[in-house]
Amino acid sequence: MALGAGLVAADGTRHAMAGLLGLETSFAKRRMHLGYRLARLAAPVGPLTAGTALRGHEFHYATILSQPDAPLAQVVDATGAAVPETGSFRQMPGGGCVSGTFFHLIAEASS
């Protein structure tokens, strides 16, 4: 959330964040997101290549209002259903990249 463009507080006040990603999140419309996830990276992250499968979990109360950047991963829950919290990936104009996600990595998944 801190890397995103903005965050709406519980009272509805919008706060500007770092702006490195276009992500807009809200605590005004709280919704619990909880569960185990399987994520297959759509973009490389550090030493992990695109396509790498990762197991982890998600736990947060924020609602995504806008996520205009490319998805970081294809993410499914424990039942195999796709979830919209894919994380974000942005290639920066001057070089480098920025990524962010609500996904908490546990381990690389065996494919």
LOTI-324064 format. One record per atom (N, C-alpha, C): x, y, z; residue in one letter. Coordinates in steps of 0.001 Angstrom, whole numbers, padded with zeros to 6 digits, always signed. Layout:
N
XYZA
...
This chain:
111
+000817-001184+000000M
+000000+000000+000000M
+000864+001252+000000M
+001957+001236+000728A
+002830+002408+000810A
+003451+002740-000542A
+003648+001747-001409L
+004214+001983-002733L
+003177+002525-003711L
+001902+002409-003367G
+000819+002809-004254G
+000636+004312-004355G
-000400+004704-005123A
-000690+006118-005346A
-001421+006736-004164A
-002320+005953-003537G
-003083+006521-002440G
-003756+005481-001592G
-004128+005911-000390L
-004812+005048+000576L
-005941+005857+001195L
-007137+005269+001222V
-008290+005928+001843V
-008422+005375+003257V
-008378+006266+004231A
-008482+005878+005642A
-009917+005498+005979A
-010105+004916+007157A
-011432+004474+007602A
-012452+005615+007603A
-011995+006842+007844D
-012916+007986+007864D
-013185+008563+006476D
-012611+007945+005426G
-012839+008396+004053G
-011808+009380+003525G
-010868+009789+004349T
-009825+010729+003927T
-008784+010005+003084T
-008472+010561+001895R
-007454+009969+001028R
-006093+010539+001380R
-005114+009655+001467H
-003738+010048+001749H
-002859+009620+000583H
-002041+010527+000093A
-001099+010200-000971A
-000019+009280-000409A
+000343+008286-001189M
+001425+007372-000825M
+002612+007646-001751M
+003562+006745-001851A
+004794+006972-002612A
+004554+007159-004109A
+003510+006553-004667G
+003198+006736-006084G
+004060+005923-007035G
+004804+004959-006525L
+005632+004126-007403L
+004792+003099-008157L
+003624+002772-007622L
+002632+001930-008297L
+001327+002712-008349L
+000437+002352-009242G
-000840+003049-009363G
-001888+002586-008359G
-001582+001629-007521L
-002514+001022-006580L
-003196+002050-005682L
-004519+001941-005580E
-005314+002732-004636E
-006034+001739-003733E
-005883+001879-002424T
-006524+000978-001470T
-007377+001765-000490T
-008293+001041+000195S
-009202+001707+001115S
-009441+000879+002367S
-009440+001565+003496F
-009872+000982+004751F
-011286+001463+005089F
-011845+002356+004262A
-013207+002842+004473A
-014207+001718+004190A
-013876+000866+003231K
-014696-000300+002899K
-013883-001531+003268K
-013795-001803+004557R
-012978-002925+005045R
-013593-004255+004649R
-012722-005148+004214R
-013135-006511+003903R
-011964-007420+004223R
-012228-008456+004977M
-011150-009366+005360M
-010776-010271+004190M
-009483-010349+003931H
-008921-011247+002927H
-007977-012170+003682H
-008310-013435+003724L
-007551-014374+004528L
-007510-015723+003824L
-006339-016313+003748G
-006258-017670+003233G
-004936-017979+002577G
-004759-019270+002308Y
-003563-019735+001614Y
-003703-019457+000135Y
-002572-019180-000509R
-002569-018828-001921R
-001460-019572-002659R
-001714-019789-003949L
-000694-020270-004871L
-000557-019182-005914L
+000643-018651-006051A
+000899-017563-006999A
+001915-018027-008027A
+001615-017766-009289R
+002568-018049-010366R
+002994-016692-010921R
+004278-016369-010751L
+004778-015045-011119L
+004608-014759-012610L
+004074-013583-012915A
+003956-013110-014287A
+005180-012286-014676A
+005941-011870-013672A
+007137-011053-013882A
+008221-011568-012933A
+009479-011381-013288P
+010551-011815-012384P
+010596-010958-011125P
+010951-011590-010008V
+011122-010891-008735V
+012448-011361-008150V
+013418-010455-008103G
+014748-010833-007615G
+015269-012012-008420G
+015702-013076-007740P
+016241-014232-008460P
+015167-015167-009021P
+013893-014907-008728L
+012814-015769-009200L
+012350-015339-010587L
+012255-016279-011486T
+011865-015970-012859T
+010351-015973-013013T
+009864-015331-014061A
+008441-015383-014393A
+008060-016845-014565A
+006890-017218-014074G
+006433-018598-014138G
+006690-019392-012865G
+007552-018886-011990T
+007833-019573-010728T
+006558-019643-009888T
+006282-020817-009341A
+005101-021014-008486A
+005508-020853-007023A
+004721-020090-006286L
+005017-019791-004884L
+003793-020085-004019L
+004023-020625-002853R
+002955-020835-001870R
+003094-019768-000786R
+001950-019316-000305G
+001973-018307+000739G
+000587-018069+001287G
+000410-016954+001952H
-000897-016607+002493H
-001140-015120+002350H
-002393-014771+002500E
-002828-013389+002406E
-003637-013081+003657E
-003382-011940+004269F
-004156-011506+005419F
-004136-009992+005454F
-005276-009380+005154H
-005389-007923+005247H
-006855-007534+005228H
-007126-006290+005575Y
-008488-005775+005627Y
-008755-004693+004579Y
-007790-004391+003759A
-007945-003319+002777A
-008703-003808+001548A
-009386-002878+000906T
-010064-003137-000364T
-009278-002432-001460T
-009060-003111-002567I
-008385-002491-003709I
-009420-001694-004495I
-009164-000405-004658L
-010045+000464-005429L
-009611+000516-006890L
-008309+000514-007108S
-007754+000601-008458S
-006389-000065-008469S
-006141-000843-009501Q
-004859-001542-009641Q
-004479-001504-011120Q
-004033-000336-011628P
-003823-000163-013064P
-002549-000790-013635P
-001615-001168-012790D
-000357-001726-013292D
-000530-003193-013696D
+000486-003713-014357A
+000474-005118-014762A
+000413-006013-013527A
-000286-007149-013615P
-000312-008065-012469P
+001051-008691-012224P
+001407-008831-010961L
+002668-009464-010588L
+002575-010977-010730L
+001389-011537-010467A
+001230-012996-010499A
-000216-013361-010805A
-000416-014597-011208Q
-001748-015192-011252Q
-001899-015882-009908Q
-002954-015563-009178V
-003099-016053-007805V
-004422-016800-007662V
-004351-017969-007011V
-005557-018739-006713V
-005587-019054-005222V
-006798-019282-004707D
-006938-019647-003297D
-006791-021157-003124D
-007041-021649-001922A
-006850-023070-001613A
-007792-023981-002390A
-008905-023433-002908T
-009839-024235-003707T
-009535-024173-005194T
-008545-023348-005569G
-008198-023184-006978G
-008913-022032-007663G
-009739-021276-006916A
-010449-020128-007480A
-009516-018925-007584A
-009572-018242-008706A
-008748-017044-008907A
-009160-015951-007931A
-008175-015215-007420V
-008439-014076-006542V
-007930-012806-007236V
-008600-011674-007007P
-008212-010443-007697P
-006947-009782-007156P
-006486-010179-005974E
-005283-009587-005395E
-004055-010234-006025E
-003687-009748-007207T
-002590-010329-007987T
-001251-009677-007712T
-001256-008591-006963G
-000044-007797-006836G
+000138-006961-008088G
+001095-006069-008053S
+001340-005148-009164S
+002810-005138-009541S
+003064-004853-010819F
+004420-004781-011345F
+004491-003604-012307F
+005530-002778-012137R
+005709-001627-013034R
+007175-001519-013414R
+007435-001490-014714Q
+008772-001228-015245Q
+008946+000290-015262Q
+009999+000783-014661M
+010205+002227-014560M
+010873+002759-015826M
+010507+003970-016257P
+011049+004532-017500P
+012575+004633-017521P
+013192+004973-016404G
+014645+005116-016348G
+015383+003821-016068G
+014654+002717-015980G
+015255+001433-015643G
+014794+000970-014276G
+014922-000280-014023G
+014476-000862-012765G
+012997-001168-012797G
+012513-001769-011732C
+011098-002105-011644C
+010640-002014-010193C
+009324-001922-010040V
+008705-001865-008723V
+007623-002935-008683V
+007549-003665-007587S
+006479-004645-007428S
+005965-004588-005995S
+004708-004954-005830G
+004116-004983-004506G
+002951-005950-004489G
+002691-006542-003330T
+001624-007525-003208T
+001197-007678-001761T
-000008-008192-001541F
-000492-008555-000211F
-000076-009986+000132F
+000548-010671-000799F
+000946-012069-000657F
+002162-012175+000253F
+002094-013068+001244H
+003217-013319+002136H
+003795-014686+001799H
+004992-014693+001286L
+005636-015917+000794L
+005957-016882+001923L
+005616-018155+001701I
+006015-019218+002605I
+007154-020006+001976I
+006967-020471+000734A
+007997-021275+000063A
+007710-021379-001421A
+008728-021707-002172E
+008534-022000-003586E
+007745-023303-003679E
+006762-023342-004579A
+005921-024524-004732A
+006560-025489-005710A
+006388-026769-005460S
+006868-027758-006431S
+005837-027818-007547S
+006288-027725-008768S
+005368-027663-009906S
+004986-029020-010403S
